């Protein structure tokens, strides 16, 4: 199973982004996404931001992960 992590973009410089993953700051590749800006939400997999998502998507992803961990 592949799992992506929803993160908030803190900073972008070229093809690299700093993201906040529930309090942990990580450096990820932003090469796959155009017009990425601080404040955007992204899905991160294998060290790369693979898709922009909405805040609602982030909330849903967090709830699903909590449900999986509770089982």
PDB file with SEQRES, HELIX, SHEET and CRYST1 records, atoms N, CA, C and O in Angstrom:
SEQRES   1 A   71  UNK UNK UNK UNK UNK UNK UNK UNK UNK UNK UNK UNK UNK          
SEQRES   2 A   71  UNK UNK UNK UNK UNK UNK UNK UNK UNK UNK UNK UNK UNK          
SEQRES   3 A   71  UNK UNK UNK UNK UNK UNK UNK UNK UNK UNK UNK UNK UNK          
SEQRES   4 A   71  UNK UNK UNK UNK UNK UNK UNK UNK UNK UNK UNK UNK UNK          
SEQRES   5 A   71  UNK UNK UNK UNK UNK UNK UNK UNK UNK UNK UNK UNK UNK          
SEQRES   6 A   71  UNK UNK UNK UNK UNK UNK                                      
HELIX    1 AA1 UNK A   55  UNK A   70  1                                  16    
SHEET    1 AA1 5 UNK A  24  UNK A  29  0                                        
SHEET    2 AA1 5 UNK A  16  UNK A  21 -1                                        
SHEET    3 AA1 5 UNK A   5  UNK A  13 -1                                        
SHEET    4 AA1 5 UNK A  41  UNK A  45 -1                                        
SHEET    5 AA1 5 UNK A  48  UNK A  53 -1                                        
CRYST1    1.000    1.000    1.000  90.00  90.00  90.00 P 1           1          
ATOM      1  N   UNK A   1       0.849  -1.168   0.000  1.00  0.00           N  
ATOM      2  CA  UNK A   1       0.000   0.000   0.000  1.00  0.00           C  
ATOM      3  C   UNK A   1       0.895   1.231   0.000  1.00  0.00           C  
ATOM      4  O   UNK A   1       1.880   1.286   0.736  1.00  0.00           O  
ATOM      5  N   UNK A   2       0.555   2.221  -0.825  1.00  0.00           N  
ATOM      6  CA  UNK A   2       1.269   3.488  -0.873  1.00  0.00           C  
ATOM      7  C   UNK A   2       0.473   4.516  -0.089  1.00  0.00           C  
ATOM      8  O   UNK A   2      -0.747   4.608  -0.226  1.00  0.00           O  
ATOM      9  N   UNK A   3       1.163   5.279   0.725  1.00  0.00           N  
ATOM     10  CA  UNK A   3       0.497   6.288   1.540  1.00  0.00           C  
ATOM     11  C   UNK A   3       1.135   7.641   1.270  1.00  0.00           C  
ATOM     12  O   UNK A   3       2.357   7.781   1.315  1.00  0.00           O  
ATOM     13  N   UNK A   4       0.310   8.622   0.994  1.00  0.00           N  
ATOM     14  CA  UNK A   4       0.771   9.993   0.852  1.00  0.00           C  
ATOM     15  C   UNK A   4       0.460  10.745   2.125  1.00  0.00           C  
ATOM     16  O   UNK A   4      -0.444  10.373   2.874  1.00  0.00           O  
ATOM     17  N   UNK A   5       1.200  11.788   2.364  1.00  0.00           N  
ATOM     18  CA  UNK A   5       1.039  12.596   3.559  1.00  0.00           C  
ATOM     19  C   UNK A   5       0.587  13.986   3.141  1.00  0.00           C  
ATOM     20  O   UNK A   5       1.212  14.609   2.282  1.00  0.00           O  
ATOM     21  N   UNK A   6      -0.485  14.476   3.736  1.00  0.00           N  
ATOM     22  CA  UNK A   6      -0.931  15.826   3.419  1.00  0.00           C  
ATOM     23  C   UNK A   6      -0.110  16.819   4.239  1.00  0.00           C  
ATOM     24  O   UNK A   6       0.094  16.631   5.438  1.00  0.00           O  
ATOM     25  N   UNK A   7       0.357  17.880   3.576  1.00  0.00           N  
ATOM     26  CA  UNK A   7       1.245  18.848   4.208  1.00  0.00           C  
ATOM     27  C   UNK A   7       0.897  20.257   3.747  1.00  0.00           C  
ATOM     28  O   UNK A   7       0.323  20.457   2.677  1.00  0.00           O  
ATOM     29  N   UNK A   8       1.257  21.227   4.581  1.00  0.00           N  
ATOM     30  CA  UNK A   8       1.089  22.633   4.226  1.00  0.00           C  
ATOM     31  C   UNK A   8       2.445  23.185   3.787  1.00  0.00           C  
ATOM     32  O   UNK A   8       3.457  22.976   4.455  1.00  0.00           O  
ATOM     33  N   UNK A   9       2.450  23.883   2.674  1.00  0.00           N  
ATOM     34  CA  UNK A   9       3.686  24.460   2.146  1.00  0.00           C  
ATOM     35  C   UNK A   9       4.060  25.690   2.979  1.00  0.00           C  
ATOM     36  O   UNK A   9       3.254  26.601   3.168  1.00  0.00           O  
ATOM     37  N   UNK A  10       5.300  25.692   3.468  1.00  0.00           N  
ATOM     38  CA  UNK A  10       5.807  26.804   4.263  1.00  0.00           C  
ATOM     39  C   UNK A  10       6.635  27.755   3.402  1.00  0.00           C  
ATOM     40  O   UNK A  10       6.530  28.973   3.539  1.00  0.00           O  
ATOM     41  N   UNK A  11       7.463  27.192   2.510  1.00  0.00           N  
ATOM     42  CA  UNK A  11       8.348  27.997   1.676  1.00  0.00           C  
ATOM     43  C   UNK A  11       8.635  27.244   0.386  1.00  0.00           C  
ATOM     44  O   UNK A  11       8.661  26.014   0.367  1.00  0.00           O  
ATOM     45  N   UNK A  12       8.847  27.984  -0.681  1.00  0.00           N  
ATOM     46  CA  UNK A  12       9.188  27.387  -1.974  1.00  0.00           C  
ATOM     47  C   UNK A  12      10.369  28.154  -2.547  1.00  0.00           C  
ATOM     48  O   UNK A  12      10.366  29.384  -2.575  1.00  0.00           O  
ATOM     49  N   UNK A  13      11.378  27.420  -3.003  1.00  0.00           N  
ATOM     50  CA  UNK A  13      12.522  28.030  -3.672  1.00  0.00           C  
ATOM     51  C   UNK A  13      12.904  27.125  -4.830  1.00  0.00           C  
ATOM     52  O   UNK A  13      13.471  26.050  -4.631  1.00  0.00           O  
ATOM     53  N   UNK A  14      12.590  27.565  -6.037  1.00  0.00           N  
ATOM     54  CA  UNK A  14      12.862  26.750  -7.217  1.00  0.00           C  
ATOM     55  C   UNK A  14      12.016  25.492  -7.198  1.00  0.00           C  
ATOM     56  O   UNK A  14      10.794  25.558  -7.064  1.00  0.00           O  
ATOM     57  N   UNK A  15      12.665  24.350  -7.331  1.00  0.00           N  
ATOM     58  CA  UNK A  15      11.972  23.056  -7.345  1.00  0.00           C  
ATOM     59  C   UNK A  15      11.980  22.366  -5.989  1.00  0.00           C  
ATOM     60  O   UNK A  15      11.788  21.153  -5.906  1.00  0.00           O  
ATOM     61  N   UNK A  16      12.202  23.137  -4.923  1.00  0.00           N  
ATOM     62  CA  UNK A  16      12.241  22.573  -3.570  1.00  0.00           C  
ATOM     63  C   UNK A  16      11.250  23.321  -2.689  1.00  0.00           C  
ATOM     64  O   UNK A  16      11.152  24.546  -2.757  1.00  0.00           O  
ATOM     65  N   UNK A  17      10.521  22.586  -1.870  1.00  0.00           N  
ATOM     66  CA  UNK A  17       9.569  23.191  -0.940  1.00  0.00           C  
ATOM     67  C   UNK A  17       9.842  22.702   0.475  1.00  0.00           C  
ATOM     68  O   UNK A  17      10.242  21.557   0.687  1.00  0.00           O  
ATOM     69  N   UNK A  18       9.622  23.580   1.426  1.00  0.00           N  
ATOM     70  CA  UNK A  18       9.606  23.195   2.834  1.00  0.00           C  
ATOM     71  C   UNK A  18       8.136  23.040   3.187  1.00  0.00           C  
ATOM     72  O   UNK A  18       7.338  23.951   2.962  1.00  0.00           O  
ATOM     73  N   UNK A  19       7.778  21.890   3.739  1.00  0.00           N  
ATOM     74  CA  UNK A  19       6.383  21.634   4.103  1.00  0.00           C  
ATOM     75  C   UNK A  19       6.286  21.317   5.591  1.00  0.00           C  
ATOM     76  O   UNK A  19       7.244  20.861   6.215  1.00  0.00           O  
ATOM     77  N   UNK A  20       5.113  21.570   6.133  1.00  0.00           N  
ATOM     78  CA  UNK A  20       4.813  21.253   7.530  1.00  0.00           C  
ATOM     79  C   UNK A  20       3.900  20.041   7.532  1.00  0.00           C  
ATOM     80  O   UNK A  20       2.764  20.094   7.061  1.00  0.00           O  
ATOM     81  N   UNK A  21       4.418  18.954   8.068  1.00  0.00           N  
ATOM     82  CA  UNK A  21       3.651  17.713   8.166  1.00  0.00           C  
ATOM     83  C   UNK A  21       3.315  17.485   9.636  1.00  0.00           C  
ATOM     84  O   UNK A  21       4.069  16.840  10.363  1.00  0.00           O  
ATOM     85  N   UNK A  22       2.186  18.015  10.058  1.00  0.00           N  
ATOM     86  CA  UNK A  22       1.724  17.940  11.447  1.00  0.00           C  
ATOM     87  C   UNK A  22       2.813  18.349  12.439  1.00  0.00           C  
ATOM     88  O   UNK A  22       3.052  17.672  13.439  1.00  0.00           O  
ATOM     89  N   UNK A  23       3.460  19.466  12.140  1.00  0.00           N  
ATOM     90  CA  UNK A  23       4.462  20.014  13.041  1.00  0.00           C  
ATOM     91  C   UNK A  23       5.898  19.709  12.665  1.00  0.00           C  
ATOM     92  O   UNK A  23       6.810  20.396  13.125  1.00  0.00           O  
ATOM     93  N   UNK A  24       6.119  18.713  11.852  1.00  0.00           N  
ATOM     94  CA  UNK A  24       7.472  18.351  11.419  1.00  0.00           C  
ATOM     95  C   UNK A  24       7.746  19.018  10.077  1.00  0.00           C  
ATOM     96  O   UNK A  24       6.994  18.831   9.121  1.00  0.00           O  
ATOM     97  N   UNK A  25       8.809  19.788  10.007  1.00  0.00           N  
ATOM     98  CA  UNK A  25       9.181  20.442   8.750  1.00  0.00           C  
ATOM     99  C   UNK A  25      10.024  19.485   7.917  1.00  0.00           C  
ATOM    100  O   UNK A  25      10.946  18.849   8.427  1.00  0.00           O  
ATOM    101  N   UNK A  26       9.702  19.391   6.638  1.00  0.00           N  
ATOM    102  CA  UNK A  26      10.417  18.502   5.721  1.00  0.00           C  
ATOM    103  C   UNK A  26      10.720  19.238   4.425  1.00  0.00           C  
ATOM    104  O   UNK A  26       9.971  20.121   4.006  1.00  0.00           O  
ATOM    105  N   UNK A  27      11.811  18.869   3.808  1.00  0.00           N  
ATOM    106  CA  UNK A  27      12.166  19.390   2.498  1.00  0.00           C  
ATOM    107  C   UNK A  27      11.748  18.355   1.463  1.00  0.00           C  
ATOM    108  O   UNK A  27      12.112  17.183   1.562  1.00  0.00           O  
ATOM    109  N   UNK A  28      10.972  18.801   0.460  1.00  0.00           N  
ATOM    110  CA  UNK A  28      10.487  17.888  -0.565  1.00  0.00           C  
ATOM    111  C   UNK A  28      10.695  18.502  -1.945  1.00  0.00           C  
ATOM    112  O   UNK A  28      10.866  19.714  -2.076  1.00  0.00           O  
ATOM    113  N   UNK A  29      10.678  17.670  -2.952  1.00  0.00           N  
ATOM    114  CA  UNK A  29      10.751  18.141  -4.332  1.00  0.00           C  
ATOM    115  C   UNK A  29       9.412  18.761  -4.710  1.00  0.00           C  
ATOM    116  O   UNK A  29       8.352  18.206  -4.420  1.00  0.00           O  
ATOM    117  N   UNK A  30       9.477  19.918  -5.361  1.00  0.00           N  
ATOM    118  CA  UNK A  30       8.275  20.582  -5.864  1.00  0.00           C  
ATOM    119  C   UNK A  30       8.280  20.606  -7.389  1.00  0.00           C  
ATOM    120  O   UNK A  30       7.511  21.349  -8.000  1.00  0.00           O  
ATOM    121  N   UNK A  31       9.132  19.807  -8.000  1.00  0.00           N  
ATOM    122  CA  UNK A  31       9.328  19.832  -9.450  1.00  0.00           C  
ATOM    123  C   UNK A  31       8.083  19.411 -10.232  1.00  0.00           C  
ATOM    124  O   UNK A  31       7.929  19.800 -11.390  1.00  0.00           O  
ATOM    125  N   UNK A  32       7.205  18.633  -9.630  1.00  0.00           N  
ATOM    126  CA  UNK A  32       6.032  18.137 -10.356  1.00  0.00           C  
ATOM    127  C   UNK A  32       4.873  19.129 -10.398  1.00  0.00           C  
ATOM    128  O   UNK A  32       3.915  18.930 -11.145  1.00  0.00           O  
ATOM    129  N   UNK A  33       4.953  20.196  -9.599  1.00  0.00           N  
ATOM    130  CA  UNK A  33       3.819  21.114  -9.482  1.00  0.00           C  
ATOM    131  C   UNK A  33       4.190  22.521  -9.931  1.00  0.00           C  
ATOM    132  O   UNK A  33       5.271  23.023  -9.621  1.00  0.00           O  
ATOM    133  N   UNK A  34       3.276  23.148 -10.665  1.00  0.00           N  
ATOM    134  CA  UNK A  34       3.459  24.531 -11.093  1.00  0.00           C  
ATOM    135  C   UNK A  34       2.793  25.472 -10.099  1.00  0.00           C  
ATOM    136  O   UNK A  34       1.813  25.112  -9.448  1.00  0.00           O  
ATOM    137  N   UNK A  35       3.332  26.676  -9.988  1.00  0.00           N  
ATOM    138  CA  UNK A  35       2.721  27.746  -9.199  1.00  0.00           C  
ATOM    139  C   UNK A  35       2.463  27.375  -7.745  1.00  0.00           C  
ATOM    140  O   UNK A  35       1.441  27.765  -7.181  1.00  0.00           O  
ATOM    141  N   UNK A  36       3.369  26.631  -7.137  1.00  0.00           N  
ATOM    142  CA  UNK A  36       3.229  26.266  -5.732  1.00  0.00           C  
ATOM    143  C   UNK A  36       3.597  27.467  -4.876  1.00  0.00           C  
ATOM    144  O   UNK A  36       4.627  28.103  -5.098  1.00  0.00           O  
ATOM    145  N   UNK A  37       2.752  27.775  -3.897  1.00  0.00           N  
ATOM    146  CA  UNK A  37       2.941  28.960  -3.058  1.00  0.00           C  
ATOM    147  C   UNK A  37       2.845  28.587  -1.583  1.00  0.00           C  
ATOM    148  O   UNK A  37       2.163  27.623  -1.236  1.00  0.00           O  
ATOM    149  N   UNK A  38       3.523  29.342  -0.702  1.00  0.00           N  
ATOM    150  CA  UNK A  38       3.335  29.134   0.736  1.00  0.00           C  
ATOM    151  C   UNK A  38       1.857  29.245   1.083  1.00  0.00           C  
ATOM    152  O   UNK A  38       1.156  30.129   0.590  1.00  0.00           O  
ATOM    153  N   UNK A  39       1.397  28.346   1.932  1.00  0.00           N  
ATOM    154  CA  UNK A  39      -0.017  28.295   2.310  1.00  0.00           C  
ATOM    155  C   UNK A  39      -0.800  27.247   1.547  1.00  0.00           C  
ATOM    156  O   UNK A  39      -1.874  26.839   1.989  1.00  0.00           O  
ATOM    157  N   UNK A  40      -0.278  26.797   0.397  1.00  0.00           N  
ATOM    158  CA  UNK A  40      -0.927  25.721  -0.349  1.00  0.00           C  
ATOM    159  C   UNK A  40      -0.816  24.411   0.432  1.00  0.00           C  
ATOM    160  O   UNK A  40       0.094  24.228   1.240  1.00  0.00           O  
ATOM    161  N   UNK A  41      -1.746  23.520   0.177  1.00  0.00           N  
ATOM    162  CA  UNK A  41      -1.676  22.174   0.731  1.00  0.00           C  
ATOM    163  C   UNK A  41      -1.317  21.214  -0.390  1.00  0.00           C  
ATOM    164  O   UNK A  41      -1.805  21.345  -1.512  1.00  0.00           O  
ATOM    165  N   UNK A  42      -0.456  20.243  -0.077  1.00  0.00           N  
ATOM    166  CA  UNK A  42      -0.012  19.272  -1.071  1.00  0.00           C  
ATOM    167  C   UNK A  42      -0.042  17.868  -0.489  1.00  0.00           C  
ATOM    168  O   UNK A  42       0.017  17.672   0.724  1.00  0.00           O  
ATOM    169  N   UNK A  43      -0.134  16.895  -1.391  1.00  0.00           N  
ATOM    170  CA  UNK A  43       0.032  15.494  -1.028  1.00  0.00           C  
ATOM    171  C   UNK A  43       1.481  15.153  -1.334  1.00  0.00           C  
ATOM    172  O   UNK A  43       1.960  15.389  -2.443  1.00  0.00           O  
ATOM    173  N   UNK A  44       2.180  14.594  -0.345  1.00  0.00           N  
ATOM    174  CA  UNK A  44       3.595  14.253  -0.490  1.00  0.00           C  
ATOM    175  C   UNK A  44       3.750  12.738  -0.441  1.00  0.00           C  
ATOM    176  O   UNK A  44       3.204  12.068   0.436  1.00  0.00           O  
ATOM    177  N   UNK A  45       4.502  12.215  -1.400  1.00  0.00           N  
ATOM    178  CA  UNK A  45       4.803  10.779  -1.441  1.00  0.00           C  
ATOM    179  C   UNK A  45       6.244  10.611  -1.894  1.00  0.00           C  
ATOM    180  O   UNK A  45       6.660  11.203  -2.890  1.00  0.00           O  
ATOM    181  N   UNK A  46       6.993   9.816  -1.176  1.00  0.00           N  
ATOM    182  CA  UNK A  46       8.380   9.489  -1.521  1.00  0.00           C  
ATOM    183  C   UNK A  46       9.237  10.736  -1.726  1.00  0.00           C  
ATOM    184  O   UNK A  46      10.066  10.789  -2.635  1.00  0.00           O  
ATOM    185  N   UNK A  47       9.027  11.742  -0.868  1.00  0.00           N  
ATOM    186  CA  UNK A  47       9.857  12.934  -0.916  1.00  0.00           C  
ATOM    187  C   UNK A  47       9.505  13.934  -1.990  1.00  0.00           C  
ATOM    188  O   UNK A  47      10.277  14.854  -2.260  1.00  0.00           O  
ATOM    189  N   UNK A  48       8.332  13.766  -2.616  1.00  0.00           N  
ATOM    190  CA  UNK A  48       7.921  14.693  -3.672  1.00  0.00           C  
ATOM    191  C   UNK A  48       6.479  15.143  -3.451  1.00  0.00           C  
ATOM    192  O   UNK A  48       5.612  14.338  -3.109  1.00  0.00           O  
ATOM    193  N   UNK A  49       6.236  16.432  -3.648  1.00  0.00           N  
ATOM    194  CA  UNK A  49       4.874  16.949  -3.641  1.00  0.00           C  
ATOM    195  C   UNK A  49       4.251  16.516  -4.970  1.00  0.00           C  
ATOM    196  O   UNK A  49       4.698  16.935  -6.037  1.00  0.00           O  
ATOM    197  N   UNK A  50       3.214  15.675  -4.895  1.00  0.00           N  
ATOM    198  CA  UNK A  50       2.679  15.079  -6.120  1.00  0.00           C  
ATOM    199  C   UNK A  50       1.365  15.697  -6.582  1.00  0.00           C  
ATOM    200  O   UNK A  50       0.969  15.511  -7.733  1.00  0.00           O  
ATOM    201  N   UNK A  51       0.673  16.439  -5.693  1.00  0.00           N  
ATOM    202  CA  UNK A  51      -0.598  17.056  -6.082  1.00  0.00           C  
ATOM    203  C   UNK A  51      -0.958  18.145  -5.098  1.00  0.00           C  
ATOM    204  O   UNK A  51      -0.687  18.037  -3.902  1.00  0.00           O  
ATOM    205  N   UNK A  52      -1.581  19.209  -5.619  1.00  0.00           N  
ATOM    206  CA  UNK A  52      -2.160  20.214  -4.738  1.00  0.00           C  
ATOM    207  C   UNK A  52      -3.492  19.670  -4.239  1.00  0.00           C  
ATOM    208  O   UNK A  52      -4.218  19.009  -4.981  1.00  0.00           O  
ATOM    209  N   UNK A  53      -3.805  19.948  -2.989  1.00  0.00           N  
ATOM    210  CA  UNK A  53      -5.079  19.522  -2.418  1.00  0.00           C  
ATOM    211  C   UNK A  53      -5.684  20.699  -1.662  1.00  0.00           C  
ATOM    212  O   UNK A  53      -5.024  21.715  -1.443  1.00  0.00           O  
ATOM    213  N   UNK A  54      -6.935  20.551  -1.270  1.00  0.00           N  
ATOM    214  CA  UNK A  54      -7.596  21.608  -0.509  1.00  0.00           C  
ATOM    215  C   UNK A  54      -7.477  21.325   0.978  1.00  0.00           C  
ATOM    216  O   UNK A  54      -7.093  20.228   1.384  1.00  0.00           O  
ATOM    217  N   UNK A  55      -7.805  22.308   1.774  1.00  0.00           N  
ATOM    218  CA  UNK A  55      -7.822  22.139   3.229  1.00  0.00           C  
ATOM    219  C   UNK A  55      -8.816  21.046   3.618  1.00  0.00           C  
ATOM    220  O   UNK A  55      -8.559  20.276   4.544  1.00  0.00           O  
ATOM    221  N   UNK A  56      -9.958  20.974   2.910  1.00  0.00           N  
ATOM    222  CA  UNK A  56     -10.949  19.922   3.185  1.00  0.00           C  
ATOM    223  C   UNK A  56     -10.375  18.538   2.894  1.00  0.00           C  
ATOM    224  O   UNK A  56     -10.629  17.592   3.640  1.00  0.00           O  
ATOM    225  N   UNK A  57      -9.596  18.415   1.804  1.00  0.00           N  
ATOM    226  CA  UNK A  57      -8.946  17.142   1.485  1.00  0.00           C  
ATOM    227  C   UNK A  57      -7.995  16.735   2.616  1.00  0.00           C  
ATOM    228  O   UNK A  57      -7.917  15.562   2.982  1.00  0.00           O  
ATOM    229  N   UNK A  58      -7.286  17.706   3.155  1.00  0.00           N  
ATOM    230  CA  UNK A  58      -6.345  17.454   4.245  1.00  0.00           C  
ATOM    231  C   UNK A  58      -7.078  16.923   5.465  1.00  0.00           C  
ATOM    232  O   UNK A  58      -6.635  15.953   6.080  1.00  0.00           O  
ATOM    233  N   UNK A  59      -8.199  17.551   5.824  1.00  0.00           N  
ATOM    234  CA  UNK A  59      -8.988  17.094   6.975  1.00  0.00           C  
ATOM    235  C   UNK A  59      -9.483  15.669   6.768  1.00  0.00           C  
ATOM    236  O   UNK A  59      -9.430  14.851   7.687  1.00  0.00           O  
ATOM    237  N   UNK A  60      -9.963  15.367   5.563  1.00  0.00           N  
ATOM    238  CA  UNK A  60     -10.459  14.020   5.277  1.00  0.00           C  
ATOM    239  C   UNK A  60      -9.331  12.987   5.352  1.00  0.00           C  
ATOM    240  O   UNK A  60      -9.513  11.899   5.897  1.00  0.00           O  
ATOM    241  N   UNK A  61      -8.175  13.334   4.804  1.00  0.00           N  
ATOM    242  CA  UNK A  61      -7.023  12.428   4.847  1.00  0.00           C  
ATOM    243  C   UNK A  61      -6.615  12.154   6.289  1.00  0.00           C  
ATOM    244  O   UNK A  61      -6.334  11.011   6.648  1.00  0.00           O  
ATOM    245  N   UNK A  62      -6.580  13.194   7.114  1.00  0.00           N  
ATOM    246  CA  UNK A  62      -6.219  13.024   8.528  1.00  0.00           C  
ATOM    247  C   UNK A  62      -7.209  12.106   9.247  1.00  0.00           C  
ATOM    248  O   UNK A  62      -6.808  11.256  10.042  1.00  0.00           O  
ATOM    249  N   UNK A  63      -8.503  12.281   8.965  1.00  0.00           N  
ATOM    250  CA  UNK A  63      -9.522  11.419   9.598  1.00  0.00           C  
ATOM    251  C   UNK A  63      -9.351   9.962   9.152  1.00  0.00           C  
ATOM    252  O   UNK A  63      -9.449   9.049   9.972  1.00  0.00           O  
ATOM    253  N   UNK A  64      -9.100   9.744   7.876  1.00  0.00           N  
ATOM    254  CA  UNK A  64      -8.909   8.372   7.380  1.00  0.00           C  
ATOM    255  C   UNK A  64      -7.680   7.711   8.007  1.00  0.00           C  
ATOM    256  O   UNK A  64      -7.716   6.533   8.365  1.00  0.00           O  
ATOM    257  N   UNK A  65      -6.598   8.474   8.136  1.00  0.00           N  
ATOM    258  CA  UNK A  65      -5.393   7.911   8.750  1.00  0.00           C  
ATOM    259  C   UNK A  65      -5.639   7.566  10.226  1.00  0.00           C  
ATOM    260  O   UNK A  65      -5.169   6.538  10.713  1.00  0.00           O  
ATOM    261  N   UNK A  66      -6.373   8.427  10.930  1.00  0.00           N  
ATOM    262  CA  UNK A  66      -6.712   8.140  12.326  1.00  0.00           C  
ATOM    263  C   UNK A  66      -7.549   6.871  12.428  1.00  0.00           C  
ATOM    264  O   UNK A  66      -7.327   6.048  13.316  1.00  0.00           O  
ATOM    265  N   UNK A  67      -8.514   6.709  11.516  1.00  0.00           N  
ATOM    266  CA  UNK A  67      -9.341   5.503  11.501  1.00  0.00           C  
ATOM    267  C   UNK A  67      -8.506   4.254  11.260  1.00  0.00           C  
ATOM    268  O   UNK A  67      -8.722   3.226  11.903  1.00  0.00           O  
ATOM    269  N   UNK A  68      -7.554   4.337  10.337  1.00  0.00           N  
ATOM    270  CA  UNK A  68      -6.679   3.190  10.058  1.00  0.00           C  
ATOM    271  C   UNK A  68      -5.833   2.831  11.272  1.00  0.00           C  
ATOM    272  O   UNK A  68      -5.645   1.653  11.577  1.00  0.00           O  
ATOM    273  N   UNK A  69      -5.328   3.836  11.956  1.00  0.00           N  
ATOM    274  CA  UNK A  69      -4.486   3.580  13.126  1.00  0.00           C  
ATOM    275  C   UNK A  69      -5.262   3.040  14.314  1.00  0.00           C  
ATOM    276  O   UNK A  69      -4.718   2.324  15.155  1.00  0.00           O  
ATOM    277  N   UNK A  70      -6.558   3.395  14.372  1.00  0.00           N  
ATOM    278  CA  UNK A  70      -7.403   2.918  15.473  1.00  0.00           C  
ATOM    279  C   UNK A  70      -7.793   1.454  15.316  1.00  0.00           C  
ATOM    280  O   UNK A  70      -8.154   0.800  16.295  1.00  0.00           O  
ATOM    281  N   UNK A  71      -7.722   0.932  14.088  1.00  0.00           N  
ATOM    282  CA  UNK A  71      -8.156  -0.458  13.848  1.00  0.00           C  
ATOM    283  C   UNK A  71      -7.147  -1.451  14.305  1.00  0.00           C  
ATOM    284  O   UNK A  71      -7.363  -2.656  14.173  1.00  0.00           O  
TER     285      UNK A  71                                                      
END                                                                             
